[in-house]
Amino acid sequence: MLYITWVLTYNSPNHRQTPKNSFCLMNESLISKINKGIAKSFQWMRENQTEEGTWPVPYDGPMFLLPLYIFALRICKKPISSTTQRKMSNYILRHQLRDGSYGMHQESKSGTLFTSIINYIALRFLGLEPTDAEVKYTLQWIHQKGGPLQAASWCKFILSFLNLYSYKGVAPVPPELYMLPSWFPFHPRKISGYVRIIYLPMSYFYREKLAIEADSLILALREELYQTPYESIHFAKYRGNFAIEDDIVPVTKIYKISVWWIKRIDPLIPRHFKKRALALVYNHIRYEDEHSNYIRQAPVNAVYNTLIHHFRGDTVELEKSWEKLPLYLWESEEEILMQGFTNTFTWDCDFFLQTLMETPNAEDLKRMALKTRKFLLKNQVHKELPSAFKYHRLPRQGGWTFSYLDNGWVVSDCTAEAIKGLLETESYGGEILTDANLEMAIQFVLLLQGKDGGWTSVDKAIGSPKLEWFNAANVFVDIMIDHSYVECTGSILQCFATVKKYRPHLYTPQMEEASENAIKYLLNSQNADGSWEALWGLCFTYGICFVTEGLRMAGLKEDHVAIQNACAFLWDFQKEDGGWGEAQESALARRYIQAENSVVEQTAWAIIALINGGFQSDERLKKAINWLLHQQGENGDWPVQPMSGLFYKTVMIHYRNYKRYFPLLALQKYRKNSFDS
């Protein structure tokens, strides 16, 4: 039944009502369901918010992280309880594939030698025996695929410091590159910060040939992993050998030539020069430790830096490392896993706070908003890095990290979304983001805009895209430079538009010019089929959502051809049930591949984008809204969803709060725009 109704966004006496002459024709039951769904979401948020204003969830997915932690425990001779052994084993075994292998992430459909070998070793370190059924099954698969000699370069490197492989068969990681002039095309400062910060300790391992002693377990593992006697293997011969499962990104011919030259030049490098290079690398490692409060940028370099201190005998630094390394763990009743970051607090709080923009100033919501606002304001980075350029870092003052303040690695879109959320919810009162602190944040964001008009994430894109020719990881795509991302650019357009709305006196000509260049970048980056491809989320749905929201807030009309083409792309992939579901295979294929089922957050992204295209009255969108509401539980939460987070095109990761705030934002946007129609 259609009826004329006043628009109420929340059942509260303090609620702001729509002006009297604002009406909409809408299905009564759908209005009721939307209001109920929004109210249930807020109830879940109230019940699950911590006192510090966050919503903690595990940030899990990659299957190569926990083994590294387990290796560090054994190398550093850390005691491990039987309960911890059991829980870590439970986590690993739960994600074993039917053929016995382990994939790059929890939802992988096929395994790699890289992840299968290191998880096999981790289980053996945890006390499982090679005769145990699951362990035996993995070993059989490893043998069938050629064993460690055919594994990815990263695997061979890890096996080398475990004394299960020889550094002679490892892709060279020369620390002497740090001694080159900074203008040199291959200088490490031109590489993405995410990769450079891992290259640092790897180069130290490589030059010093660091490895643990071959005790009885290591000797047993050599016999288990290799089908020929370990001492007879000519490891250098297998440096460039990779099984098809691990050769996801084949090394280039130019990289092979460079390795040939490096191996021949290496013996000619004077010993004193190598010593100076090693000291310089260690100096950079210490800088990263101290200015991330020993949390480090992410778990891989957190483990590697810890091991450097162990092998060097740096007692104080090792102790500080082990105080912080467990922050990467998430423990449940039955499992322990290692996360992709220590937490997702800032990123999640940015969006949870934005859901409170369109709500009334009810006391319960006010308390929730104020706690989250306090958390974000507290976690803005105010302390500048000393000698940032010297250590290949950019100024960070004013930014926000992905997790919290202590991590120290500020991110462009984390900063942009934090600004947006804080400005949009200032009506709740309490402490505000001051003009001075907002200006600092804006200057940081502006710093990361590339020459193409787009935004990177943590680094200035100063290296040539041709550096990707030297990607030797085998299992990760597009890792060598921090190039522009459409989703980051979309977030920053939204941020600048929000500043213009709420703090117009701080909106500068520089921001206007930056926005214009960003729009040009996004329009130029649109694919011929109307899509935008994101790299931090799956993939076309995620990209279109952030880009269309950014373009609309920046002033483009809903009938702009780029926005309409993006919407047409999405309509082509709507499922029969009304939802959207994009498969993980889309990332590597670089085209939209349908998932088997619709996914909650992906449907929300599509809804947001289609409303940006003016389709709020379309019956197909109403079908999507109904599907979304039908998935919500009575407690306000949505069921566990397939992973929609992504990095380097091959690894999926759980953003477990995406299923909560993106549907809520989509429902709010639909209600607001339908009522205003």
C-alpha positions in Angstrom: 0.0 0.0 0.0 1.3 3.4 -0.9 0.8 6.3 1.4 1.9 9.8 2.3 4.0 10.0 5.4 6.1 12.4 7.4 9.7 11.4 7.4 10.9 10.2 10.8 14.5 9.0 11.1 14.4 7.8 14.6 11.8 7.3 17.3 12.9 10.0 19.8 11.3 13.2 21.1 14.6 15.0 20.3 14.4 13.9 16.7 14.7 16.4 13.9 11.7 16.1 11.6 11.6 16.8 7.9 10.0 20.2 7.1 6.2 20.0 6.8 6.0 20.2 3.1 8.5 17.4 2.5 6.6 14.2 1.5 7.4 11.0 -0.2 5.4 8.2 -1.7 6.8 5.0 -0.4 5.7 1.5 0.6 4.6 1.6 4.2 6.1 -1.8 5.1 9.5 -0.9 3.5 9.7 2.4 5.5 8.9 0.4 8.7 11.5 -2.2 7.9 14.2 0.4 7.2 13.5 2.3 10.4 13.5 -1.0 12.3 16.7 -2.1 10.6 18.5 1.1 11.4 17.3 1.1 15.0 18.6 -2.5 15.4 21.9 -1.6 14.0 22.3 1.2 16.5 21.3 -1.2 19.3 24.1 -3.5 18.2 26.5 -0.7 18.1 25.6 0.4 21.7 25.9 -3.1 23.1 29.3 -3.8 21.5 31.1 -0.5 21.8 34.0 -0.5 24.2 34.5 2.3 26.7 37.3 3.7 24.6 34.8 4.1 21.7 35.9 1.2 19.4 34.4 -2.0 18.1 37.2 -4.7 18.3 37.2 -7.5 15.7 39.9 -9.8 14.4 41.7 -8.6 11.3 42.5 -12.0 9.8 42.7 -13.8 6.6 46.3 -14.3 5.3 47.7 -17.7 6.0 51.4 -16.7 6.1 51.3 -14.6 9.3 50.8 -17.0 12.2 53.7 -19.3 11.1 56.1 -16.4 11.2 55.0 -15.7 14.8 55.5 -19.4 15.7 59.0 -19.3 14.1 59.9 -16.3 16.2 58.7 -18.1 19.4 61.0 -21.0 18.6 64.0 -19.0 17.4 63.9 -16.7 20.5 63.3 -19.7 22.7 60.0 -18.3 24.1 58.0 -20.7 26.3 54.7 -21.7 24.8 51.9 -23.3 26.8 50.0 -26.4 25.8 46.9 -24.3 25.5 48.6 -21.8 23.1 49.9 -24.8 21.1 46.5 -26.3 20.8 44.8 -23.0 19.8 47.4 -22.1 17.2 47.2 -25.6 15.8 43.4 -25.4 15.7 43.5 -22.2 13.6 46.0 -23.6 11.1 44.2 -27.0 10.7 40.8 -25.3 10.3 42.0 -23.7 7.1 43.6 -26.7 5.5 42.2 -27.4 2.1 40.8 -30.8 1.0 43.9 -31.8 -0.8 46.1 -31.1 2.3 47.5 -27.8 1.1 47.1 -24.2 2.5 46.2 -21.2 0.4 47.4 -17.6 0.5 44.3 -16.8 2.7 41.5 -18.5 4.6 39.1 -18.7 1.6 41.6 -19.7 -1.0 40.4 -22.4 -3.3 43.8 -23.8 -4.1 47.1 -24.0 -2.2 50.6 -22.7 -2.7 53.9 -24.3 -1.7 54.8 -21.0 0.1 51.9 -21.2 2.6 51.7 -25.0 2.7 55.4 -25.4 3.6 55.5 -22.8 6.3 52.2 -24.0 7.9 53.6 -27.5 7.8 56.7 -26.4 9.7 54.6 -24.3 12.1 52.6 -27.4 13.0 55.7 -29.4 13.6 57.1 -26.6 15.8 53.8 -26.8 17.7 54.4 -30.4 18.5 52.4 -32.3 15.8 54.1 -35.3 14.3 54.7 -36.1 10.6 52.6 -39.2 11.2 49.5 -37.2 12.2 46.9 -37.5 9.5 46.6 -33.8 8.6 50.3 -33.1 8.7 51.0 -36.2 6.6 48.5 -35.1 4.1 50.1 -31.7 3.7 53.6 -33.2 3.3 52.3 -35.5 0.5 50.9 -32.4 -1.3 54.3 -30.6 -0.8 56.2 -33.5 -2.3 53.8 -33.8 -5.3 54.5 -30.1 -6.1 58.2 -30.3 -5.9 58.9 -29.3 -2.3 60.8 -26.2 -1.1 63.0 -26.2 -4.2 60.0 -25.1 -6.2 58.5 -22.7 -3.7 58.1 -18.9 -4.0 61.1 -16.6 -3.2 59.5 -15.5 0.1 59.2 -19.1 1.2 62.9 -19.8 0.3 64.0 -16.8 2.3 62.0 -17.9 5.4 63.4 -21.4 5.1 66.9 -20.0 4.9 66.8 -18.4 8.4 65.2 -21.6 9.7 68.2 -23.5 8.3 66.0 -25.5 6.0 67.3 -24.0 2.8 70.5 -22.2 1.7 70.9 -18.5 1.1 72.7 -19.5 -2.1 69.3 -20.3 -3.6 67.6 -17.1 -2.4 66.8 -14.1 -4.6 69.5 -11.5 -3.7 68.4 -8.7 -1.3 71.6 -6.6 -1.2 71.7 -3.9 1.6 74.2 -2.0 -0.5 71.3 -0.5 -2.5 70.9 1.8 0.5 74.3 3.2 -0.2 73.3 4.4 -3.7 72.6 8.1 -4.3 68.9 8.8 -3.6 68.3 9.8 -7.2 69.3 6.4 -8.4 66.3 4.6 -10.1 66.6 1.5 -7.9 67.2 3.3 -4.6 64.9 1.7 -1.9 63.3 5.1 -1.0 61.6 4.9 -4.4 59.9 1.6 -3.4 56.5 1.5 -1.6 56.8 1.9 2.1 54.9 -1.4 2.7 57.6 -3.3 0.8 60.6 -1.2 1.7 60.0 -1.7 5.4 60.1 -5.5 4.8 63.1 -5.3 2.5 65.1 -3.7 5.3 65.4 -6.7 7.6 65.4 -9.1 4.7 68.6 -7.4 3.4 70.2 -7.7 6.8 69.3 -11.4 7.0 70.7 -11.9 3.5 74.0 -10.2 4.0 74.7 -11.8 7.4 73.2 -15.2 6.3 71.4 -15.4 9.7 70.0 -18.8 10.6 69.2 -20.9 13.6 71.2 -23.9 14.6 70.3 -27.2 13.1 68.9 -29.1 16.1 67.2 -32.4 16.0 63.9 -31.1 14.8 65.5 -29.0 12.0 67.4 -32.1 10.9 64.2 -34.1 10.9 62.4 -31.4 8.9 65.1 -31.5 6.3 64.5 -35.2 5.8 60.7 -34.7 5.7 60.6 -31.8 3.3 63.3 -33.0 0.8 63.2 -36.2 -1.2 66.9 -36.1 -1.8 69.7 -35.8 0.9 69.9 -32.1 2.0 73.7 -32.0 1.8 73.7 -33.0 -1.8 71.3 -30.2 -3.0 72.8 -27.5 -5.2 70.5 -24.7 -3.9 71.7 -22.0 -6.3 70.4 -24.1 -9.2 66.9 -23.7 -7.9 66.9 -19.9 -7.2 64.6 -19.3 -10.2 62.6 -22.5 -10.0 58.9 -22.0 -9.0 56.0 -24.4 -9.2 53.0 -23.1 -11.1 51.1 -22.7 -7.9 53.7 -20.2 -6.6 54.5 -18.5 -9.9 51.5 -16.1 -9.7 53.7 -13.2 -10.8 56.5 -14.6 -13.0 59.8 -12.8 -12.7 60.7 -10.7 -15.7 63.6 -11.3 -18.0 65.2 -8.0 -16.9 65.0 -9.2 -13.3 66.8 -12.4 -14.2 69.5 -10.5 -15.9 69.9 -8.2 -12.9 70.2 -11.2 -10.6 72.9 -12.6 -12.9 74.9 -9.4 -12.6 74.3 -9.0 -8.8 75.6 -12.5 -8.1 78.8 -11.7 -10.1 79.3 -8.2 -8.7 78.7 -9.2 -5.1 82.1 -10.8 -4.5 83.8 -7.7 -5.8 82.2 -5.3 -3.3 84.8 -4.4 -0.7 84.2 -5.8 2.8 84.3 -2.3 4.4 81.6 -1.1 2.0 79.4 -4.1 2.9 79.9 -3.4 6.6 78.9 0.3 6.1 75.8 -0.8 4.2 74.8 -3.2 6.9 75.3 -0.6 9.6 73.1 1.8 7.6 70.3 -0.8 7.2 70.4 -1.5 10.9 70.2 2.2 11.6 67.0 2.3 9.5 65.6 -0.7 11.3 66.2 1.0 14.7 64.5 4.1 13.4 61.4 2.1 12.4 61.4 0.4 15.8 61.6 3.6 17.8 59.1 5.6 15.8 56.5 3.0 15.7 56.9 2.2 19.4 58.2 -1.3 18.5 54.8 -2.1 17.0 56.3 -1.6 13.5 54.4 -1.0 10.3 52.8 -4.5 10.0 53.3 -8.0 11.3 55.9 -9.3 8.8 58.5 -6.6 9.5 57.5 -6.8 13.2 58.6 -10.4 13.2 61.7 -9.8 11.1 62.9 -6.8 13.1 62.4 -8.9 16.3 64.6 -11.7 14.9 67.3 -9.2 13.8 67.6 -8.1 17.4 67.7 -11.8 18.6 70.5 -12.7 16.2 72.5 -9.6 17.1 72.0 -10.2 20.8 70.3 -6.8 21.3 68.8 -7.6 24.7 66.9 -4.3 25.3 65.5 -4.1 21.8 64.5 -7.7 21.9 62.6 -7.3 25.1 60.8 -4.2 23.8 59.9 -6.2 20.6 58.3 -9.0 22.6 56.3 -6.6 24.6 54.6 -5.4 21.4 54.6 -8.4 19.1 51.7 -10.2 20.9 49.5 -7.2 20.0 49.2 -8.8 16.6 47.5 -11.9 18.0 43.8 -12.5 18.4 42.7 -15.1 20.8 39.3 -16.8 21.0 38.0 -19.7 23.0 39.4 -22.2 20.6 41.9 -20.5 18.4 44.8 -18.0 18.2 45.5 -16.2 15.0 47.8 -13.4 13.8 46.3 -10.3 12.4 47.2 -8.1 9.4 47.5 -5.2 11.8 47.3 -4.9 15.6 43.7 -3.8 15.1 41.3 -1.9 12.7 40.2 0.7 15.3 40.7 4.0 13.5 39.4 2.8 10.1 36.3 1.2 11.6 35.6 4.2 13.9 35.8 6.5 10.9 32.8 4.8 9.4 30.8 3.9 12.5 31.0 7.6 13.4 29.7 8.6 10.0 26.6 6.4 10.5 25.7 8.8 13.4 25.6 11.9 11.1 21.9 11.5 10.0 20.6 10.6 13.5 18.9 12.7 16.1 20.7 14.0 19.2 19.3 11.3 21.4 21.2 10.7 24.6 22.2 7.1 23.9 23.5 7.9 20.5 25.2 11.0 21.8 27.2 8.9 24.4 28.2 6.5 21.6 29.3 9.3 19.3 31.2 11.2 21.9 33.2 8.1 22.9 34.2 7.4 19.3 35.0 11.1 18.6 37.2 11.1 21.7 39.1 8.0 20.4 39.7 9.6 17.0 40.8 12.9 18.4 43.1 11.2 20.8 44.7 9.2 18.0 45.6 11.9 15.6 49.3 12.0 15.1 50.8 15.2 16.4 54.5 14.3 16.8 56.5 14.8 13.7 59.2 12.3 12.6 62.7 13.6 13.1 64.9 13.5 9.9 62.0 11.9 8.0 63.6 12.4 4.6 66.9 10.8 5.7 65.0 7.7 6.7 62.8 7.6 3.5 59.7 8.7 5.3 57.3 11.6 4.7 56.1 14.1 7.3 53.2 12.5 9.2 52.0 15.2 11.5 48.2 15.6 11.4 47.4 12.2 10.0 45.7 9.1 11.3 46.9 5.6 11.2 44.9 2.5 10.3 44.9 1.2 13.9 45.9 3.7 16.6 48.4 6.4 17.4 51.3 4.2 18.5 51.7 2.5 15.1 52.9 5.8 13.7 52.3 5.0 10.0 49.7 7.6 8.8 47.4 6.7 5.9 45.7 9.1 3.4 42.2 7.6 3.4 42.2 6.7 7.1 42.9 10.4 7.7 40.3 11.6 5.2 37.5 9.4 6.6 38.4 10.5 10.2 38.1 14.1 9.2 34.8 13.4 7.5 33.3 11.6 10.5 34.5 14.2 13.0 33.2 17.2 11.1 29.8 15.5 10.4 29.2 14.8 14.0 30.3 18.0 15.7 26.6 18.8 16.6 26.9 16.1 19.3 29.1 18.5 21.3 32.2 17.7 23.3 35.7 18.3 22.1 36.1 19.2 18.5 38.8 18.9 15.8 40.4 22.3 16.1 41.2 24.4 13.1 44.9 24.0 13.7 44.7 20.2 13.9 42.4 20.1 10.8 44.9 22.2 8.9 47.7 19.9 9.8 45.6 16.9 8.6 44.8 18.6 5.3 48.5 19.4 4.7 49.4 15.8 5.3 46.7 14.6 2.8 47.7 17.1 0.2 51.3 15.8 0.4 50.3 12.4 -0.9 48.6 13.5 -4.1 50.4 12.2 -7.1 51.3 13.9 -10.4 48.3 12.1 -12.0 45.9 13.7 -9.6 45.2 10.6 -7.6 46.1 9.7 -4.0 48.5 7.0 -2.7 48.0 5.4 0.7 51.2 5.9 2.8 53.9 7.1 0.4 54.5 9.6 -2.3 54.7 7.8 -5.6 58.2 8.7 -6.6 59.4 5.5 -8.1 58.8 4.5 -11.8 56.1 1.9 -12.5 58.9 0.0 -14.2 60.1 -0.9 -10.7 57.5 -3.6 -10.9 59.8 -5.4 -13.3 61.9 -6.2 -10.2 59.1 -7.7 -8.2 60.6 -11.0 -7.0 57.9 -12.0 -4.5 56.2 -14.4 -7.0 52.9 -14.3 -5.0 52.0 -10.6 -4.8 51.0 -8.2 -7.6 51.8 -4.5 -7.9 53.9 -4.2 -4.8 56.9 -2.1 -5.8 55.4 1.4 -5.7 52.6 3.0 -3.8 50.7 4.3 -6.8 47.4 6.2 -6.9 44.3 4.3 -5.9 40.8 5.2 -7.0 39.3 4.4 -3.6 41.7 6.5 -1.7 41.1 9.4 -4.1 37.3 9.0 -3.7 37.7 9.2 0.1 39.8 12.4 -0.1 37.3 14.1 -2.5 34.6 13.4 0.1 36.9 14.7 2.9 37.6 18.0 1.0 33.9 18.5 0.3 33.1 18.0 4.0 35.7 20.6 5.0 34.2 23.0 2.5 30.7 22.4 4.0 31.6 22.6 7.7 34.8 24.7 7.8 34.6 26.8 4.6 37.2 29.3 6.0 39.8 26.4 5.8 38.9 25.4 2.3 41.8 26.7 0.2 42.5 27.3 -3.5 45.1 24.5 -3.2 42.3 22.1 -2.0 40.1 23.2 -4.9 42.9 22.6 -7.4 43.7 19.3 -5.8 40.0 18.3 -6.1 39.8 19.3 -9.7 42.9 17.2 -10.5 41.5 14.3 -8.6 38.3 14.4 -10.6 40.3 14.4 -13.8 42.3 11.4 -12.5 39.1 9.4 -11.7 37.5 10.2 -15.0 40.6 9.1 -16.8 40.9 6.0 -14.7 37.4 4.7 -15.5 37.4 1.5 -17.5 35.6 1.3 -20.8 32.9 -0.8 -19.3 32.1 2.0 -16.7 33.8 0.4 -13.7 36.6 1.6 -11.4 39.0 -1.0 -10.1 40.0 -0.8 -6.5 43.0 -2.5 -4.9 42.2 -2.6 -1.2 38.7 -4.1 -1.5 36.8 -6.3 -3.9 37.2 -4.8 -6.3 34.9 -3.1 -8.9 32.0 -2.8 -6.5 34.3 -1.3 -3.8 35.9 1.1 -6.3 32.6 2.3 -7.8 31.1 3.0 -4.4 34.0 5.2 -3.2 34.5 7.0 -6.5 30.8 7.8 -7.1 30.4 9.1 -3.6 33.5 11.3 -4.0 32.5 12.6 -7.4 29.0 13.5 -6.2 30.2 15.2 -3.1 32.8 17.1 -5.3 29.9 18.5 -7.3 29.3 16.2 -10.3 25.7 15.7 -11.1 24.0 12.3 -10.9 23.4 12.3 -14.6 27.1 12.7 -15.4 28.0 10.2 -18.0 30.8 8.6 -15.9 28.4 8.0 -13.0 25.7 6.7 -15.2 28.1 4.3 -16.9 29.3 3.0 -13.5 25.7 2.4 -12.5 24.9 0.6 -15.7 27.9 -1.6 -15.0 26.5 -2.5 -11.5 23.0 -3.2 -12.8 24.5 -5.7 -15.2 25.7 -7.8 -12.2 22.7 -7.6 -9.9 21.7 -11.1 -8.8 18.3 -12.6 -8.9 17.8 -12.1 -5.2 18.5 -8.4 -5.5 22.0 -8.4 -4.1 25.5 -8.2 -5.4 28.4 -10.6 -5.0 31.8 -10.2 -6.5 34.2 -13.2 -6.4 37.8 -13.0 -5.2 38.9 -14.1 -8.6 38.0 -10.7 -9.9 41.2 -9.2 -8.5 43.7 -11.3 -10.5 41.4 -11.5 -13.6 40.9 -7.7 -13.5 37.3 -8.2 -14.5 34.1 -8.7 -12.6 33.4 -12.3 -11.8 30.2 -13.3 -10.1 30.4 -14.9 -6.6 28.1 -17.8 -5.9 26.0 -15.7 -3.4 25.2 -12.1 -2.7 27.4 -10.4 -0.1 26.1 -7.9 2.5 28.7 -5.2 2.3 29.1 -5.5 -1.5 25.3 -5.0 -1.9 25.6 -2.0 0.4 28.4 -0.6 -1.8 26.3 -1.1 -4.9 23.3 0.6 -3.2 25.3 3.7 -2.2 26.7 4.0 -5.8 23.3 3.6 -7.5 21.7 6.2 -5.2 24.6 8.5 -6.3 23.4 7.8 -9.8 19.8 8.9 -8.9 18.3 5.4 -8.9 16.7 5.6 -5.5 13.2 5.1 -7.0 14.1 2.2 -9.1 12.3 -1.0 -8.2 15.5 -3.0 -8.7 17.1 -0.9 -5.9 14.1 -1.6 -3.7 14.7 -5.3 -4.2 18.3 -4.8 -3.1 17.1 -3.0 0.0 14.7 -5.8 0.9 17.4 -8.4 0.4 19.8 -6.4 2.7 17.2 -6.1 5.4 16.3 -9.7 5.2 19.9 -10.7 6.0 19.9 -8.7 9.3 19.5 -10.6 12.5 17.2 -9.6 15.3 20.2 -8.5 17.3 21.0 -5.9 14.6 24.0 -7.8 13.3 24.5 -9.5 9.9 25.8 -13.0 9.4 29.6 -13.6 8.8 30.3 -12.7 5.2 33.0 -13.8 2.7 36.1 -11.7 2.8 35.9 -8.5 0.9 39.2 -6.9 1.9 42.1 -7.3 -0.5 45.8 -6.5 -0.9 48.2 -7.1 -3.8 45.4 -8.9 -5.7 46.2 -12.3 -4.2 45.4 -12.0 -0.5 42.0 -11.6 0.9 41.5 -10.2 4.4 38.5 -9.9 6.8 37.1 -6.4 7.5 34.6 -7.8 9.9 32.8 -4.6 10.6 32.1 -3.8 6.9 29.0 -5.9 7.2 27.8 -3.5 10.0 28.4 0.1 9.0 28.2 -0.1 5.2 24.7 -1.6 5.2 23.7 1.0 7.8 25.1 3.8 5.7 23.3 2.4 2.6 20.0 2.2 4.5 20.4 5.7 5.8 21.3 7.1 2.3 18.3 5.3 0.7 15.9 6.6 3.3 17.2 10.1 3.1 17.2 10.3 -0.7 13.8 8.5 -1.1 12.2 10.9 1.4 13.7 13.9 -0.3 12.7 12.7 -3.8 
